[in-house]
Amino acid sequence: MHITIPHRFDLSPSEAIKVQKTLQQKIDTSRKVHADSVKLIAGSDLAYDRQKDTAIASIVVMTFPSLSVVEEVCGYTQIPFPYIPGLLSFREIPPMVEAAKRLKHKPDVWLIDGAGIAHPRGIGLASHWGLIVNIPTIGCAKSHLYGHYEDPPVQKGSYTPIKSNSGKVIGIVLRTRREVKPIFMSPGHLIDIESAKEIVLMTCTKYRNPEPLRHAHKLADRCKKKGAG
């Protein structure tokens, strides 16, 4: 699959913010993606081995909507960037690139454990990654990063908008299981909010988190225990 690296990652925080502001202008969250056009869906997660100063990225590709695993890969790098809220992509994309280089299947949609445009500068990890792989991406965060919202009703599938300080809808707080904490979903790139919501709900079966992300989380832990060697 084609991967475009538009900038360096060995940047200072102020330089990274400048890159974000430039790249944000390229983000497109207006496109409708019909669920019946999606045949393969990916999920990505990260783990860290701080004793070895290593970041481990996992990618799981599954059939859609049946959600059978067709491919699992991991990538390893030295931890490339400090943990700074709002700049997570500069820490996590380098190992994700190494994992993506090993993929034999190109997904039609990619779920990311992180924010899309529901981000202080409108370019969270899912949006940044979408620009790099040129594939529709969706951010599915387990916690709130940015924006104003109210809790949705307790029923599965209920949701409320996430709004920016200017009042623009930038994502949704989505209840994926009844009476279970919601997830904070926002489009990353090349997909609109409604399409993202439909696809994410179709990947949530018995658990709060989408199946591709659950599998990716387990894979990252396995790869961490196995080690780069």
Phi and psi in degrees as GROMACS dihedral restraints (atoms count N, CA, C in turn):
[ dihedral_restraints ]
;  ai    aj    ak    al  type     phi  dphi    fc
    3     4     5     6     1   -83.6    20    10
    4     5     6     7     1   132.1    20    10
    6     7     8     9     1  -125.8    20    10
    7     8     9    10     1   127.8    20    10
    9    10    11    12     1  -110.4    20    10
   10    11    12    13     1   123.1    20    10
   12    13    14    15     1  -104.6    20    10
   13    14    15    16     1   101.9    20    10
   15    16    17    18     1   -84.3    20    10
   16    17    18    19     1    -1.4    20    10
   18    19    20    21     1  -166.3    20    10
   19    20    21    22     1   169.7    20    10
   21    22    23    24     1   -79.1    20    10
   22    23    24    25     1   161.3    20    10
   24    25    26    27     1  -111.9    20    10
   25    26    27    28     1   -10.6    20    10
   27    28    29    30     1   -86.2    20    10
   28    29    30    31     1    70.0    20    10
   30    31    32    33     1  -118.4    20    10
   31    32    33    34     1   158.6    20    10
   33    34    35    36     1   -76.9    20    10
   34    35    36    37     1   160.1    20    10
   36    37    38    39     1   -54.5    20    10
   37    38    39    40     1   -40.5    20    10
   39    40    41    42     1   -67.2    20    10
   40    41    42    43     1   -37.2    20    10
   42    43    44    45     1   -66.8    20    10
   43    44    45    46     1   -38.8    20    10
   45    46    47    48     1   -63.1    20    10
   46    47    48    49     1   -40.1    20    10
   48    49    50    51     1   -63.3    20    10
   49    50    51    52     1   -39.4    20    10
   51    52    53    54     1   -62.4    20    10
   52    53    54    55     1   -40.3    20    10
   54    55    56    57     1   -62.7    20    10
   55    56    57    58     1   -44.3    20    10
   57    58    59    60     1   -57.6    20    10
   58    59    60    61     1   -45.7    20    10
   60    61    62    63     1   -63.4    20    10
   61    62    63    64     1   -33.7    20    10
   63    64    65    66     1   -72.5    20    10
   64    65    66    67     1   -47.4    20    10
   66    67    68    69     1   -68.3    20    10
   67    68    69    70     1   -30.5    20    10
   69    70    71    72     1   -58.3    20    10
   70    71    72    73     1   -29.7    20    10
   72    73    74    75     1   -66.3    20    10
   73    74    75    76     1   -16.8    20    10
   75    76    77    78     1   -95.0    20    10
   76    77    78    79     1    -6.6    20    10
   78    79    80    81     1   -70.9    20    10
   79    80    81    82     1   133.9    20    10
   81    82    83    84     1  -123.1    20    10
   82    83    84    85     1   111.8    20    10
   84    85    86    87     1  -119.3    20    10
   85    86    87    88     1    36.5    20    10
   87    88    89    90     1  -107.2    20    10
   88    89    90    91     1    -6.8    20    10
   90    91    92    93     1   -85.6    20    10
   91    92    93    94     1   135.0    20    10
   93    94    95    96     1   -82.3    20    10
   94    95    96    97     1   129.2    20    10
   96    97    98    99     1  -119.3    20    10
   97    98    99   100     1   112.4    20    10
   99   100   101   102     1   -77.8    20    10
  100   101   102   103     1   134.0    20    10
  102   103   104   105     1   -58.8    20    10
  103   104   105   106     1   -33.5    20    10
  105   106   107   108     1   -72.6    20    10
  106   107   108   109     1    -7.9    20    10
  108   109   110   111     1   -91.7    20    10
  109   110   111   112     1    -6.8    20    10
  111   112   113   114     1   -93.2    20    10
  112   113   114   115     1   119.7    20    10
  114   115   116   117     1  -107.2    20    10
  115   116   117   118     1   -33.4    20    10
  117   118   119   120     1  -129.7    20    10
  118   119   120   121     1   138.3    20    10
  120   121   122   123     1  -131.3    20    10
  121   122   123   124     1   139.0    20    10
  123   124   125   126     1  -111.6    20    10
  124   125   126   127     1   157.0    20    10
  126   127   128   129     1  -135.2    20    10
  127   128   129   130     1   142.7    20    10
  129   130   131   132     1  -128.2    20    10
  130   131   132   133     1   146.0    20    10
  132   133   134   135     1  -148.9    20    10
  133   134   135   136     1   169.5    20    10
  135   136   137   138     1  -128.8    20    10
  136   137   138   139     1   148.6    20    10
  138   139   140   141     1  -134.3    20    10
  139   140   141   142     1   160.1    20    10
  141   142   143   144     1  -130.6    20    10
  142   143   144   145     1   134.6    20    10
  144   145   146   147     1  -108.2    20    10
  145   146   147   148     1    93.8    20    10
  147   148   149   150     1   -72.7    20    10
  148   149   150   151     1   -22.7    20    10
  150   151   152   153     1   -65.8    20    10
  151   152   153   154     1   -35.2    20    10
  153   154   155   156     1   -99.4    20    10
  154   155   156   157     1     0.7    20    10
  156   157   158   159     1    57.1    20    10
  157   158   159   160     1    41.0    20    10
  159   160   161   162     1  -116.4    20    10
  160   161   162   163     1   138.4    20    10
  162   163   164   165     1  -105.2    20    10
  163   164   165   166     1   134.2    20    10
  165   166   167   168     1  -119.7    20    10
  166   167   168   169     1   119.0    20    10
  168   169   170   171     1  -105.0    20    10
  169   170   171   172     1   136.9    20    10
  171   172   173   174     1  -116.5    20    10
  172   173   174   175     1   146.2    20    10
  174   175   176   177     1  -133.6    20    10
  175   176   177   178     1   128.5    20    10
  177   178   179   180     1  -118.4    20    10
  178   179   180   181     1   129.4    20    10
  180   181   182   183     1  -108.4    20    10
  181   182   183   184     1   131.1    20    10
  183   184   185   186     1  -127.9    20    10
  184   185   186   187     1   155.0    20    10
  186   187   188   189     1   -69.1    20    10
  187   188   189   190     1   154.8    20    10
  189   190   191   192     1  -135.6    20    10
  190   191   192   193     1   131.1    20    10
  192   193   194   195     1   -94.5    20    10
  193   194   195   196     1     6.4    20    10
  195   196   197   198     1   -74.6    20    10
  196   197   198   199     1   -21.3    20    10
  198   199   200   201     1    62.3    20    10
  199   200   201   202     1    46.8    20    10
  201   202   203   204     1   -98.5    20    10
  202   203   204   205     1   138.5    20    10
  204   205   206   207     1   -71.9    20    10
  205   206   207   208     1   129.6    20    10
  207   208   209   210     1  -114.1    20    10
  208   209   210   211     1   -20.5    20    10
  210   211   212   213     1  -160.8    20    10
  211   212   213   214     1   143.2    20    10
  213   214   215   216     1  -135.9    20    10
  214   215   216   217     1   130.0    20    10
  216   217   218   219     1  -140.0    20    10
  217   218   219   220     1   156.2    20    10
  219   220   221   222     1  -131.5    20    10
  220   221   222   223     1   153.2    20    10
  222   223   224   225     1  -132.8    20    10
  223   224   225   226     1   147.2    20    10
  225   226   227   228     1  -126.3    20    10
  226   227   228   229     1   138.0    20    10
  228   229   230   231     1  -145.0    20    10
  229   230   231   232     1   166.0    20    10
  231   232   233   234     1   -65.3    20    10
  232   233   234   235     1   148.1    20    10
  234   235   236   237     1   -61.1    20    10
  235   236   237   238     1   115.0    20    10
  237   238   239   240     1   -89.9    20    10
  238   239   240   241     1   -10.5    20    10
  240   241   242   243     1  -157.4    20    10
  241   242   243   244     1   144.5    20    10
  243   244   245   246     1   -67.7    20    10
  244   245   246   247     1   160.9    20    10
  246   247   248   249     1   -77.4    20    10
  247   248   249   250     1   111.6    20    10
  249   250   251   252     1  -134.1    20    10
  250   251   252   253     1   116.8    20    10
  252   253   254   255     1   -52.8    20    10
  253   254   255   256     1   133.9    20    10
  255   256   257   258     1    92.9    20    10
  256   257   258   259     1   -13.6    20    10
  258   259   260   261     1  -122.4    20    10
  259   260   261   262     1    27.9    20    10
  261   262   263   264     1   -60.3    20    10
  262   263   264   265     1   -33.2    20    10
  264   265   266   267     1   -63.3    20    10
  265   266   267   268     1   -30.1    20    10
  267   268   269   270     1   -72.9    20    10
  268   269   270   271     1   -18.4    20    10
  270   271   272   273     1   -89.8    20    10
  271   272   273   274     1   -33.7    20    10
  273   274   275   276     1  -105.0    20    10
  274   275   276   277     1   -22.9    20    10
  276   277   278   279     1   -67.6    20    10
  277   278   279   280     1   -40.6    20    10
  279   280   281   282     1   -53.9    20    10
  280   281   282   283     1   -48.7    20    10
  282   283   284   285     1   -68.7    20    10
  283   284   285   286     1   -28.8    20    10
  285   286   287   288     1   -64.3    20    10
  286   287   288   289     1   -38.1    20    10
  288   289   290   291     1   -61.6    20    10
  289   290   291   292     1   -44.4    20    10
  291   292   293   294     1   -61.8    20    10
  292   293   294   295     1   -38.3    20    10
  294   295   296   297     1   -68.8    20    10
  295   296   297   298     1   -44.4    20    10
  297   298   299   300     1   -63.0    20    10
  298   299   300   301     1   -29.9    20    10
  300   301   302   303     1   -62.0    20    10
  301   302   303   304     1   -21.8    20    10
  303   304   305   306     1   -91.8    20    10
  304   305   306   307     1    -7.5    20    10
  306   307   308   309     1   -68.7    20    10
  307   308   309   310     1   137.7    20    10
  309   310   311   312     1  -101.8    20    10
  310   311   312   313     1   -18.1    20    10
  312   313   314   315     1  -113.7    20    10
  313   314   315   316     1   134.9    20    10
  315   316   317   318     1   -96.2    20    10
  316   317   318   319     1   117.1    20    10
  318   319   320   321     1   -73.1    20    10
  319   320   321   322     1   156.0    20    10
  321   322   323   324     1   -86.6    20    10
  322   323   324   325     1   -27.7    20    10
  324   325   326   327     1  -142.3    20    10
  325   326   327   328     1   147.4    20    10
  327   328   329   330     1  -128.2    20    10
  328   329   330   331     1   123.2    20    10
  330   331   332   333     1   -95.4    20    10
  331   332   333   334     1   135.5    20    10
  333   334   335   336     1  -122.8    20    10
  334   335   336   337     1   135.7    20    10
  336   337   338   339     1   -79.6    20    10
  337   338   339   340     1    84.7    20    10
  339   340   341   342     1   167.1    20    10
  340   341   342   343     1  -172.8    20    10
  342   343   344   345     1   -88.4    20    10
  343   344   345   346     1   152.4    20    10
  345   346   347   348     1   -98.0    20    10
  346   347   348   349     1  -114.0    20    10
  348   349   350   351     1   -84.1    20    10
  349   350   351   352     1    -5.9    20    10
  351   352   353   354     1   -78.6    20    10
  352   353   354   355     1    74.4    20    10
  354   355   356   357     1  -151.7    20    10
  355   356   357   358     1   146.9    20    10
  357   358   359   360     1   -53.5    20    10
  358   359   360   361     1   -31.4    20    10
  360   361   362   363     1  -114.8    20    10
  361   362   363   364     1    14.0    20    10
  363   364   365   366     1    74.1    20    10
  364   365   366   367     1    18.4    20    10
  366   367   368   369     1  -148.4    20    10
  367   368   369   370     1    79.3    20    10
  369   370   371   372     1   -79.2    20    10
  370   371   372   373     1  -172.7    20    10
  372   373   374   375     1   -55.9    20    10
  373   374   375   376     1   -43.9    20    10
  375   376   377   378     1   -64.2    20    10
  376   377   378   379     1   -39.2    20    10
  378   379   380   381     1   -68.7    20    10
  379   380   381   382     1   -45.6    20    10
  381   382   383   384     1   -59.8    20    10
  382   383   384   385     1   -45.4    20    10
  384   385   386   387     1   -65.2    20    10
  385   386   387   388     1   -37.3    20    10
  387   388   389   390     1   -59.7    20    10
  388   389   390   391     1   -37.4    20    10
  390   391   392   393     1   -67.0    20    10
  391   392   393   394     1   -33.1    20    10
  393   394   395   396     1   -75.3    20    10
  394   395   396   397     1   -38.3    20    10
  396   397   398   399     1  -102.5    20    10
  397   398   399   400     1   -11.7    20    10
  399   400   401   402     1    56.6    20    10
  400   401   402   403     1    45.4    20    10
  402   403   404   405     1  -130.8    20    10
  403   404   405   406     1   144.2    20    10
  405   406   407   408     1   -55.9    20    10
  406   407   408   409     1   127.5    20    10
  408   409   410   411     1  -124.6    20    10
  409   410   411   412     1   149.5    20    10
  411   412   413   414     1  -131.5    20    10
  412   413   414   415     1   129.4    20    10
  414   415   416   417     1   -88.9    20    10
  415   416   417   418     1   126.2    20    10
  417   418   419   420     1  -125.7    20    10
  418   419   420   421     1    91.1    20    10
  420   421   422   423     1   -94.6    20    10
  421   422   423   424     1   144.2    20    10
  423   424   425   426     1   -84.2    20    10
  424   425   426   427     1   -14.4    20    10
  426   427   428   429     1  -137.3    20    10
  427   428   429   430     1   162.9    20    10
  429   430   431   432     1   -79.6    20    10
  430   431   432   433     1   130.9    20    10
  432   433   434   435     1  -107.6    20    10
  433   434   435   436     1   -48.1    20    10
  435   436   437   438     1  -154.7    20    10
  436   437   438   439     1   146.9    20    10
  438   439   440   441     1   106.2    20    10
  439   440   441   442     1   165.1    20    10
  441   442   443   444     1  -103.4    20    10
  442   443   444   445     1   140.7    20    10
  444   445   446   447     1  -158.0    20    10
  445   446   447   448     1   165.5    20    10
  447   448   449   450     1  -120.4    20    10
  448   449   450   451     1   151.5    20    10
  450   451   452   453     1   -64.0    20    10
  451   452   453   454     1   138.8    20    10
  453   454   455   456     1   -78.1    20    10
  454   455   456   457     1   164.9    20    10
  456   457   458   459     1   -57.3    20    10
  457   458   459   460     1   167.1    20    10
  459   460   461   462     1   -77.6    20    10
  460   461   462   463     1   -13.8    20    10
  462   463   464   465     1   -73.3    20    10
  463   464   465   466     1   144.4    20    10
  465   466   467   468     1   -59.0    20    10
  466   467   468   469     1   135.4    20    10
  468   469   470   471     1    93.2    20    10
  469   470   471   472     1   -12.0    20    10
  471   472   473   474     1   -75.5    20    10
  472   473   474   475     1   153.4    20    10
  474   475   476   477     1  -157.9    20    10
  475   476   477   478     1   159.7    20    10
  477   478   479   480     1  -133.3    20    10
  478   479   480   481     1   155.0    20    10
  480   481   482   483     1   -75.8    20    10
  481   482   483   484     1   150.3    20    10
  483   484   485   486     1  -101.6    20    10
  484   485   486   487     1   126.5    20    10
  486   487   488   489     1  -118.3    20    10
  487   488   489   490     1   143.2    20    10
  489   490   491   492     1   -74.1    20    10
  490   491   492   493     1   175.0    20    10
  492   493   494   495     1   -61.7    20    10
  493   494   495   496     1   -24.6    20    10
  495   496   497   498     1   -87.1    20    10
  496   497   498   499     1    -4.1    20    10
  498   499   500   501     1    95.5    20    10
  499   500   501   502     1     2.0    20    10
  501   502   503   504     1   -75.3    20    10
  502   503   504   505     1   137.3    20    10
  504   505   506   507     1   -76.1    20    10
  505   506   507   508     1   121.0    20    10
  507   508   509   510     1  -119.9    20    10
  508   509   510   511     1     3.0    20    10
  510   511   512   513     1   169.8    20    10
  511   512   513   514     1  -169.7    20    10
  513   514   515   516     1  -139.8    20    10
  514   515   516   517     1   153.3    20    10
  516   517   518   519     1   -96.3    20    10
  517   518   519   520     1   112.7    20    10
  519   520   521   522     1  -114.0    20    10
  520   521   522   523     1   127.0    20    10
  522   523   524   525     1   -87.8    20    10
  523   524   525   526     1   109.8    20    10
  525   526   527   528     1   -95.1    20    10
  526   527   528   529     1   -12.9    20    10
  528   529   530   531     1  -143.3    20    10
  529   530   531   532     1   146.6    20    10
  531   532   533   534     1   -62.6    20    10
  532   533   534   535     1   130.9    20    10
  534   535   536   537     1    57.2    20    10
  535   536   537   538     1    31.7    20    10
  537   538   539   540     1  -122.9    20    10
  538   539   540   541     1   149.5    20    10
  540   541   542   543     1   -50.3    20    10
  541   542   543   544     1   137.9    20    10
  543   544   545   546     1   -77.3    20    10
  544   545   546   547     1   172.5    20    10
  546   547   548   549     1  -109.1    20    10
  547   548   549   550     1   160.6    20    10
  549   550   551   552     1  -105.9    20    10
  550   551   552   553     1    99.9    20    10
  552   553   554   555     1  -104.5    20    10
  553   554   555   556     1   132.9    20    10
  555   556   557   558     1  -145.2    20    10
  556   557   558   559     1   144.6    20    10
  558   559   560   561     1   -63.9    20    10
  559   560   561   562     1   145.1    20    10
  561   562   563   564     1   -93.8    20    10
  562   563   564   565     1   -63.4    20    10
  564   565   566   567     1  -161.2    20    10
  565   566   567   568     1   143.4    20    10
  567   568   569   570     1    64.7    20    10
  568   569   570   571     1    27.1    20    10
  570   571   572   573     1  -156.5    20    10
  571   572   573   574     1   147.8    20    10
  573   574   575   576     1   -96.5    20    10
  574   575   576   577     1   172.0    20    10
  576   577   578   579     1   -63.3    20    10
  577   578   579   580     1   -44.5    20    10
  579   580   581   582     1   -64.1    20    10
  580   581   582   583     1   -43.9    20    10
  582   583   584   585     1   -62.9    20    10
  583   584   585   586     1   -42.2    20    10
  585   586   587   588     1   -61.4    20    10
  586   587   588   589     1   -43.7    20    10
  588   589   590   591     1   -61.0    20    10
  589   590   591   592     1   -45.9    20    10
  591   592   593   594     1   -61.2    20    10
  592   593   594   595     1   -45.6    20    10
  594   595   596   597     1   -67.7    20    10
  595   596   597   598     1   -43.5    20    10
  597   598   599   600     1   -61.5    20    10
  598   599   600   601     1   -44.4    20    10
  600   601   602   603     1   -61.8    20    10
  601   602   603   604     1   -33.4    20    10
  603   604   605   606     1   -71.1    20    10
  604   605   606   607     1   -16.4    20    10
  606   607   608   609     1   -97.9    20    10
  607   608   609   610     1    -3.8    20    10
  609   610   611   612     1   -99.2    20    10
  610   611   612   613     1   109.1    20    10
  612   613   614   615     1  -103.7    20    10
  613   614   615   616     1   -85.9    20    10
  615   616   617   618     1   -95.6    20    10
  616   617   618   619     1   -10.3    20    10
  618   619   620   621     1  -124.0    20    10
  619   620   621   622     1   168.5    20    10
  621   622   623   624     1   -64.8    20    10
  622   623   624   625     1   -44.2    20    10
  624   625   626   627     1   -90.1    20    10
  625   626   627   628     1   148.1    20    10
  627   628   629   630     1   -57.3    20    10
  628   629   630   631     1   144.3    20    10
  630   631   632   633     1   -57.2    20    10
  631   632   633   634     1   -42.3    20    10
  633   634   635   636     1   -59.4    20    10
  634   635   636   637     1   -35.3    20    10
  636   637   638   639     1   -76.7    20    10
  637   638   639   640     1   -35.1    20    10
  639   640   641   642     1   -61.7    20    10
  640   641   642   643     1   -45.1    20    10
  642   643   644   645     1   -67.1    20    10
  643   644   645   646     1   -38.7    20    10
  645   646   647   648     1   -64.5    20    10
  646   647   648   649     1   -37.9    20    10
  648   649   650   651     1   -62.7    20    10
  649   650   651   652     1   -45.2    20    10
  651   652   653   654     1   -64.8    20    10
  652   653   654   655     1   -39.8    20    10
  654   655   656   657     1   -64.3    20    10
  655   656   657   658     1   -42.5    20    10
  657   658   659   660     1   -59.2    20    10
  658   659   660   661     1   -41.0    20    10
  660   661   662   663     1   -65.4    20    10
  661   662   663   664     1   -40.5    20    10
  663   664   665   666     1   -64.6    20    10
  664   665   666   667     1   -42.1    20    10
  666   667   668   669     1   -67.1    20    10
  667   668   669   670     1   -34.2    20    10
  669   670   671   672     1   -63.9    20    10
  670   671   672   673     1   -43.3    20    10
  672   673   674   675     1   -67.6    20    10
  673   674   675   676     1   -34.9    20    10
  675   676   677   678     1   -72.3    20    10
  676   677   678   679     1   -38.7    20    10
  678   679   680   681     1    86.3    20    10
  679   680   681   682     1   161.8    20    10
  681   682   683   684     1   -65.3    20    10
  682   683   684   685     1   -24.2    20    10
